[in-house]
Amino acid sequence: MFGARLRELREARGETQRALADATGFSYPYISNMERGIKVPSLTTLLRLTVALQCDVTELVDVFNGRDLRKLIPKQK
Protein backbone atom coordinates (compact mmCIF):
# COMPACT_ATOMS: atom_id res chain seq x y z
CA MET A 1 0.00 0.00 0.00
CA PHE A 2 2.68 2.50 0.97
CA GLY A 3 4.74 1.69 -2.12
CA ALA A 4 1.80 2.31 -4.42
CA ARG A 5 1.17 5.64 -2.71
CA LEU A 6 4.83 6.63 -3.01
CA ARG A 7 4.78 5.79 -6.72
CA GLU A 8 1.54 7.72 -7.19
CA LEU A 9 2.94 10.87 -5.54
CA ARG A 10 6.25 10.58 -7.39
CA GLU A 11 4.60 10.18 -10.77
CA ALA A 12 2.10 12.99 -10.08
CA ARG A 13 5.08 15.27 -9.63
CA GLY A 14 6.70 14.04 -12.83
CA GLU A 15 9.68 12.53 -10.99
CA THR A 16 11.54 9.39 -11.98
CA GLN A 17 12.78 6.91 -9.42
CA ARG A 18 16.32 8.02 -10.18
CA ALA A 19 15.45 11.69 -9.66
CA LEU A 20 13.80 10.85 -6.33
CA ALA A 21 16.83 8.81 -5.35
CA ASP A 22 19.08 11.77 -6.12
CA ALA A 23 16.84 14.17 -4.18
CA THR A 24 16.72 11.94 -1.10
CA GLY A 25 20.24 10.56 -1.14
CA PHE A 26 18.90 7.00 -1.35
CA SER A 27 19.90 4.56 -4.03
CA TYR A 28 17.68 3.96 -7.05
CA PRO A 29 17.20 0.29 -6.06
CA TYR A 30 16.07 1.36 -2.57
CA ILE A 31 13.38 3.65 -4.04
CA SER A 32 12.31 0.84 -6.36
CA ASN A 33 12.17 -1.64 -3.48
CA MET A 34 10.03 0.72 -1.38
CA GLU A 35 7.61 1.17 -4.27
CA ARG A 36 7.37 -2.60 -4.70
CA GLY A 37 6.79 -3.13 -0.98
CA ILE A 38 10.07 -4.96 -0.43
CA LYS A 39 11.53 -2.28 1.86
CA VAL A 40 9.68 -0.55 4.68
CA PRO A 41 10.72 3.06 5.31
CA SER A 42 11.76 4.36 8.70
CA LEU A 43 10.43 7.63 10.06
CA THR A 44 13.61 9.38 8.92
CA THR A 45 13.13 7.95 5.44
CA LEU A 46 9.53 9.19 5.39
CA LEU A 47 10.74 12.67 6.30
CA ARG A 48 13.37 12.66 3.54
CA LEU A 49 10.76 11.51 1.01
CA THR A 50 8.38 14.23 2.20
CA VAL A 51 11.00 16.93 1.68
CA ALA A 52 11.99 15.59 -1.74
CA LEU A 53 8.37 15.27 -2.91
CA GLN A 54 7.40 18.60 -1.34
CA CYS A 55 4.37 17.12 0.37
CA ASP A 56 3.02 16.55 3.85
CA VAL A 57 3.89 13.36 5.71
CA THR A 58 0.17 12.66 5.88
CA GLU A 59 0.04 12.52 2.08
CA LEU A 60 2.45 9.58 2.18
CA VAL A 61 0.81 7.65 4.99
CA ASP A 62 -2.88 8.44 4.50
CA VAL A 63 -3.29 5.07 2.77
CA PHE A 64 -3.36 3.56 6.26
CA ASN A 65 -6.24 5.71 7.56
CA GLY A 66 -9.42 3.78 8.24
CA ARG A 67 -7.69 0.41 8.04
CA ASP A 68 -7.32 -2.18 10.74
CA LEU A 69 -3.59 -1.79 11.23
CA ARG A 70 -3.39 -5.03 13.23
CA LYS A 71 -4.09 -6.91 10.00
CA LEU A 72 -1.09 -5.27 8.35
CA ILE A 73 1.42 -6.33 10.97
CA PRO A 74 2.95 -9.78 10.38
CA LYS A 75 2.24 -12.29 13.12
CA GLN A 76 5.21 -13.08 15.33
CA LYS A 77 6.11 -16.69 15.90
Sequence and secondary structure as in RCSB ss.txt:
>XXXX:A:sequence
MFGARLRELREARGETQRALADATGFSYPYISNMERGIKVPSLTTLLRLTVALQCDVTELVDVFNGRDLRKLIPK
QK
>XXXX:A:secstr
 HHHHHHHHHHHTT  HHHHHHHHT  HHHHHHHHTTSS   HHHHHHHHHHHT  HHHHHGGGTTS GGGTS  
  
